[in-house]
């Protein structure tokens, strides 16, 4: 065993990760309150991050805090055929004259996600997180979708590919509906490349309007175990301007 239980001052028992081993405890052992909190410590090396995502776990912590690892129950997911695009959203996207690219501006996307959240609710996308996910991008594990208007980056999202599962991390918009357009574009790309499910971690009202639903953690882990070894067409995820992307 490469982790141990640690009792924090607030009397929450968490698994303490070993600095020299990337093994995680089973996600099913996560706490009910706070929902999904599983472990503390370790690092954000590409190897540990990939181990986490392959086991249904992700990091989430505030600046100045130790690294915290989570696997909530229930889990917010999008089954691709459940995507809901309202008539008004379709009209808005068409009128906005957006242009979409894949993996052409990953660094800008994650920086915008961090900056916008820092101005509102505070951000978990620290400099350490930005560096870690940029490393994953350079190793072809993390990807971004960019939305452009008049040659300006106005929206986008980023996340991790785990076989036939896309683990969404964050999105941003600078103009109306740009983040929703990026999400719709992501669904189109997933369908064409063979990805079957999008992990949204936690459902919120914004994602719910797009068709994101909740499933139990056990069901999510079953889907993950099936999808993480699936072979997909990764060539469609290579950095490019893809004129065939159809978000609606």
C-alpha positions in Angstrom: 0.0 0.0 0.0 1.4 3.4 -1.0 -1.0 5.6 0.9 -2.3 5.9 4.4 -5.2 7.5 6.3 -4.4 10.9 7.7 -6.6 12.6 10.3 -6.8 16.4 9.7 -7.5 19.0 12.3 -11.1 19.2 11.2 -11.3 15.4 12.1 -11.7 14.4 8.5 -9.9 11.2 7.7 -8.2 11.4 4.3 -5.7 9.2 2.5 -2.2 10.6 2.4 -0.5 10.0 -0.9 3.1 8.8 -1.0 5.4 11.3 -2.8 7.2 8.5 -4.5 4.3 6.4 -5.8 1.4 7.4 -8.0 -1.0 4.7 -6.7 -4.5 6.0 -5.6 -6.9 4.4 -3.1 -10.2 3.2 -4.7 -12.5 6.1 -5.7 -15.3 4.3 -3.9 -13.6 5.2 -0.5 -14.2 9.0 -1.1 -16.0 10.9 1.7 -19.7 11.7 1.5 -19.1 15.0 3.2 -17.4 16.9 1.6 -18.8 15.0 -1.3 -16.0 13.1 -3.1 -13.0 14.1 -1.2 -10.6 11.2 -1.3 -6.9 12.0 -0.7 -4.4 14.7 0.0 -0.8 15.3 -1.1 1.3 13.9 -3.8 2.2 16.1 -6.8 0.8 17.1 -10.2 3.3 15.1 -12.3 1.9 13.9 -15.7 2.1 10.3 -14.5 0.1 10.9 -11.3 -2.5 13.0 -13.1 -3.0 10.3 -15.7 -3.2 7.7 -13.0 -5.9 9.8 -11.3 -8.0 10.3 -14.4 -7.8 6.6 -15.3 -9.3 5.9 -11.9 -12.1 8.5 -11.9 -10.2 10.9 -9.7 -9.2 14.6 -10.3 -7.4 17.3 -8.4 -9.2 20.4 -7.1 -7.8 22.8 -4.5 -7.5 26.5 -3.8 -4.2 28.5 -3.8 -2.2 27.9 -0.7 -3.9 24.6 0.1 -2.3 21.2 -0.2 -3.3 19.1 -3.3 -6.7 17.6 -2.8 -8.1 14.7 -4.9 -11.8 14.1 -5.6 -14.3 11.6 -7.0 -17.8 12.9 -6.3 -21.0 10.8 -6.2 -23.1 11.4 -8.3 -21.0 12.4 -11.3 -22.0 14.9 -14.0 -21.7 13.5 -17.5 -22.9 14.1 -21.0 -24.1 11.1 -23.1 -23.4 12.6 -26.5 -26.9 12.0 -27.9 -28.3 13.9 -25.0 -26.8 17.2 -26.1 -29.5 19.9 -26.1 -29.1 22.9 -28.4 -32.0 25.2 -28.2 -33.3 27.1 -31.3 -32.1 30.3 -29.8 -28.6 28.9 -29.2 -28.4 27.7 -32.7 -29.4 31.1 -34.0 -26.9 32.8 -31.7 -24.0 30.6 -32.8 -24.8 31.1 -36.5 -25.1 34.9 -36.1 -21.9 35.2 -34.2 -19.8 33.9 -37.1 -17.5 31.9 -34.9 -14.5 30.0 -36.1 -13.4 26.9 -34.3 -9.9 25.3 -33.9 -8.5 22.3 -32.0 -5.4 22.6 -29.8 -4.1 25.7 -31.5 -4.1 27.9 -28.3 -4.1 25.6 -25.3 -2.0 27.9 -23.2 -4.3 30.9 -23.9 -7.4 28.9 -23.2 -6.2 27.7 -19.7 -4.9 31.1 -18.9 -8.3 32.7 -19.8 -10.1 30.0 -17.7 -7.9 30.8 -14.7 -8.2 34.6 -15.1 -12.0 34.7 -15.5 -12.6 32.5 -12.4 -10.1 34.5 -10.4 -12.3 37.6 -11.0 -15.5 35.9 -9.9 -15.5 33.0 -7.5 -11.8 32.5 -7.2 -9.9 29.9 -9.1 -8.4 26.4 -8.5 -6.4 26.8 -11.8 -3.2 27.9 -10.0 0.2 28.4 -11.7 1.1 24.9 -10.6 -2.1 23.5 -12.3 -1.4 25.5 -15.5 2.1 24.1 -15.7 0.9 20.5 -15.1 -1.9 20.6 -17.7 0.4 22.3 -20.2 2.8 19.3 -19.8 -0.1 17.0 -20.4 -1.0 19.0 -23.6 2.6 18.7 -24.8 2.4 14.9 -24.2 -0.9 14.7 -26.2 -3.1 13.9 -23.3 -4.8 17.3 -22.8 -6.6 19.2 -25.5 -8.4 22.4 -26.1 -11.2 23.7 -28.3 -10.9 27.4 -29.3 -13.6 29.8 -30.4 -12.6 32.8 -32.5 -14.5 35.9 -33.6 -12.8 38.5 -35.8 -9.5 36.7 -35.2 -9.9 37.2 -31.4 -10.1 34.3 -29.0 -13.5 34.7 -27.4 -14.2 31.3 -25.9 -12.9 27.8 -25.3 -12.5 24.7 -23.1 -9.9 22.2 -22.2 -9.7 18.7 -20.8 -8.1 15.2 -20.8 -8.6 12.4 -23.2 -8.8 8.9 -21.6 -9.5 6.5 -24.4 -13.1 6.9 -25.3 -13.8 9.4 -22.5 -13.2 13.2 -22.5 -12.7 14.6 -19.0 -13.7 18.3 -19.2 -11.8 20.6 -16.9 -12.9 24.2 -17.5 -14.4 26.6 -20.1 -14.6 30.3 -20.6 -16.3 32.9 -22.8 -15.8 36.6 -23.6 -18.8 37.0 -25.8 -22.3 35.5 -25.4 -22.6 31.8 -26.0 -19.0 31.3 -26.9 -18.4 28.6 -24.2 -21.6 26.8 -25.2 -20.5 26.9 -28.8 -17.1 25.3 -27.7 -19.0 22.6 -25.9 -21.2 21.8 -28.9 -18.1 21.7 -31.0 -16.5 19.3 -28.5 -19.5 17.0 -28.8 -19.2 17.0 -32.6 -15.5 16.2 -32.4 -16.2 13.4 -29.9 -18.8 11.8 -32.1 -16.5 11.8 -35.2 -13.5 10.5 -33.4 -15.1 7.7 -31.4 -15.3 9.3 -27.9 -18.5 8.1 -26.3 -18.8 10.1 -23.0 -17.9 13.5 -21.6 -17.1 13.7 -17.9 -18.2 17.1 -16.5 -17.3 16.1 -12.9 -20.1 18.1 -11.2 -23.4 19.2 -12.8 -24.5 22.8 -12.6 -27.4 24.8 -14.1 -25.3 26.0 -17.0 -24.3 22.4 -18.0 -27.8 21.1 -17.3 -29.3 23.3 -20.0 -27.0 21.5 -22.5 -28.1 18.1 -21.5 -25.6 17.1 -18.8 -27.1 14.6 -16.3 -26.0 12.9 -13.2 -25.1 9.2 -12.7 -23.8 7.3 -9.7 -20.1 7.1 -9.2 -20.2 3.3 -9.5 -21.9 3.6 -12.9 -19.4 6.2 -14.0 -16.5 4.0 -12.9 -18.0 1.1 -14.9 -18.2 3.3 -18.0 -14.6 4.5 -17.4 -13.3 1.0 -17.1 -14.9 0.1 -20.4 -13.9 3.3 -22.3 -10.3 4.0 -21.1 -8.8 1.3 -23.3 -10.9 2.2 -26.4 -9.0 3.1 -29.5 -10.2 6.4 -31.1 -9.2 8.4 -34.1 -6.7 10.7 -32.4 -5.7 12.3 -35.6 -8.8 14.4 -35.5 -7.6 15.9 -32.2 -4.3 17.1 -33.6 -3.6 20.9 -33.6 -5.4 22.3 -36.6 -7.9 24.6 -38.0 -10.8 22.2 -38.8 -13.3 23.8 -41.1 -15.5 20.6 -40.9 -16.3 21.2 -37.2 -20.1 21.6 -36.9 -21.2 22.7 -33.4 -24.9 22.7 -34.4 
